[in-house]
Amino acid sequence: MKNNEIVLVEWVDSHSGRGWQTIDQLEGVAKPLYCKSVGWLIKETKQCKVIVPHIAGEKNTDIMLQGCGDLTIPTKAIIQIKRIKLD
């Protein structure tokens, strides 16, 4: 694997309400949605970070390394990244 680092990413995302609501109700949800995601850091650029929570084939010589559940998070949305140490 190119980057064998597991990370915990804290980030914010947009969200929407549930159908028609009064303006007072809408003002009450006027904040980004706080999120946490964990996975292998596969790609890191100025614009985004890509993490993958599921990796397969690492110990198989006849199978190419595969990832599933990839998530691309814009760098601007990231609050913090914590490296997780493996024993």
Stockholm file with secondary structure:
# STOCKHOLM 1.0

chainA/1-87         MKNNEIVLVEWVDSHSGRGWQTIDQLEGVAKPLYCKSVGWLIKETKQCKVIVPHIAGEKNTDIMLQGCGDLTIPTKAIIQIKRIKLD
#=GR chainA/1-87 SS CCCCCEEEEEEEECCCCSSCCCHHHHHTTCSCEEEEEEEEEEEECSSEEEEESEEECTTCTTSCCEEESCEEEEGGGEEEEEEECCC
#=GC SS_cons        CCCCCEEEEEEEECCCCSSCCCHHHHHTTCSCEEEEEEEEEEEECSSEEEEESEEECTTCTTSCCEEESCEEEEGGGEEEEEEECCC
//
